[in-house]
Amino acid sequence: MHLAYPAVLAALLFCTGLYGVLARRNAILVLMSVELMLNAVNLNLVAFDVWLRDTLHAGQALTLFTIAIAAAEIGIGLAIVLMVYRNRGTSDVDRLRDTSEGHEPHPNNAGDSTATARPEVAA
């Protein structure tokens, strides 16, 4: 088997994932793009493991670790995205740049110029 075929496929997958991370605004699509990039890395690890004929199969072992890390990343990432969506009402990455709650105007005081500001509570 030629090494060029899986290497080109992995490069295309990685570039597609990179485009998805840089161009998408939805946080779930960004997480899916990161998974695509990790799968491209896994494909390269297995392809080079087969090409080098490694007796220890280190590329396949590293692929298993990468899959475990990807599963943990997607679990934690989805939990964070769901929590942010419940609190903010959107999963648009451009609107979530400022995640601190003190900078948003209070819904009751948004149009009222005579309203008093809430004092900040020190934790």
C-alpha positions as CSV (number, residue, x, y, z in Angstrom):
1,M,0.0,0.0,0.0
2,H,1.3,3.4,-0.9
3,L,1.6,5.9,2.0
4,A,0.5,8.8,-0.2
5,Y,-3.2,7.7,-0.3
6,P,-4.0,7.8,3.4
7,A,-1.7,10.8,3.9
8,V,-3.6,12.9,1.2
9,L,-6.9,11.8,2.7
10,A,-5.7,12.8,6.2
11,A,-4.5,16.1,4.9
12,L,-7.9,16.8,3.3
13,L,-9.7,15.8,6.5
14,F,-7.5,18.0,8.6
15,C,-7.9,21.0,6.2
16,T,-11.7,20.5,6.2
17,G,-11.7,20.4,10.0
18,L,-9.5,23.5,10.2
19,Y,-11.8,25.3,7.9
20,G,-14.7,24.3,10.1
21,V,-13.0,25.6,13.3
22,L,-12.1,28.9,11.7
23,A,-15.3,29.6,9.7
24,R,-18.2,28.2,11.7
25,R,-20.1,30.1,14.4
26,N,-22.1,27.3,16.0
27,A,-20.2,25.8,18.9
28,I,-21.3,22.2,18.2
29,L,-20.1,22.4,14.6
30,V,-16.7,23.7,15.9
31,L,-16.5,20.6,18.2
32,M,-17.4,18.4,15.2
33,S,-14.6,20.0,13.2
34,V,-12.1,19.4,16.0
35,E,-13.2,15.7,16.0
36,L,-12.5,15.7,12.2
37,M,-9.0,17.0,12.8
38,L,-8.4,14.4,15.5
39,N,-9.6,11.6,13.1
40,A,-7.1,12.9,10.5
41,V,-4.3,12.5,13.0
42,N,-5.5,9.0,13.9
43,L,-5.5,8.1,10.2
44,N,-1.9,9.3,9.9
45,L,-0.9,7.4,13.0
46,V,-2.3,4.1,11.8
47,A,-1.0,4.6,8.2
48,F,2.6,5.3,9.4
49,D,2.3,2.4,11.8
50,V,1.4,0.0,8.9
51,W,4.0,1.6,6.6
52,L,6.9,1.3,9.1
53,R,5.8,-2.3,10.1
54,D,6.3,-1.5,13.7
55,T,6.3,-4.7,15.8
56,L,5.0,-2.8,18.9
57,H,2.2,-1.1,16.9
58,A,2.9,2.2,18.7
59,G,0.8,4.1,16.1
60,Q,-2.2,2.1,16.9
61,A,-1.7,2.4,20.6
62,L,-1.4,6.2,20.3
63,T,-4.6,6.1,18.2
64,L,-6.4,4.5,21.1
65,F,-5.2,7.2,23.5
66,T,-6.3,9.9,21.0
67,I,-9.7,8.3,20.7
68,A,-10.0,8.3,24.5
69,I,-9.0,12.0,24.7
70,A,-11.4,12.9,21.9
71,A,-14.3,11.2,23.8
72,A,-13.5,13.1,27.0
73,E,-13.1,16.3,25.0
74,I,-16.5,16.0,23.3
75,G,-18.2,15.0,26.5
76,I,-16.9,18.0,28.4
77,G,-17.3,20.3,25.4
78,L,-21.0,19.3,24.9
79,A,-21.7,19.9,28.6
80,I,-20.2,23.3,28.4
81,V,-22.1,24.2,25.2
82,L,-25.4,23.0,26.7
83,M,-24.8,25.0,29.9
84,V,-23.9,28.2,27.9
85,Y,-26.9,27.6,25.7
86,R,-29.2,27.4,28.7
87,N,-27.8,30.5,30.3
88,R,-27.4,32.7,27.2
89,G,-29.9,31.3,24.8
90,T,-27.4,30.9,21.9
91,S,-24.5,28.8,20.9
92,D,-23.1,31.3,18.5
93,V,-19.4,31.6,19.2
94,D,-19.2,35.3,18.1
95,R,-21.8,36.2,20.7
96,L,-20.1,34.3,23.5
97,R,-16.8,36.1,23.6
98,D,-17.6,37.9,26.8
99,T,-18.7,35.1,29.2
100,S,-18.7,37.1,32.4
101,E,-22.2,37.8,33.7
102,G,-21.5,41.3,35.1
103,H,-21.1,43.0,31.7
104,E,-24.6,42.3,30.4
105,P,-27.4,44.9,31.0
106,H,-30.1,43.6,33.3
107,P,-33.3,43.0,31.3
108,N,-35.4,45.1,33.7
109,N,-32.9,48.1,33.6
110,A,-32.1,48.0,29.9
111,G,-34.1,51.1,28.9
112,D,-34.4,52.8,32.3
113,S,-31.8,55.5,32.7
114,T,-32.9,56.3,36.3
115,A,-32.4,52.7,37.6
116,T,-29.8,52.2,40.2
117,A,-26.9,49.9,39.5
118,R,-26.6,46.7,41.4
119,P,-23.5,46.6,43.7
120,E,-21.0,43.9,42.8
121,V,-20.7,41.1,45.4
122,A,-17.1,40.1,46.1
123,A,-16.7,36.4,46.3
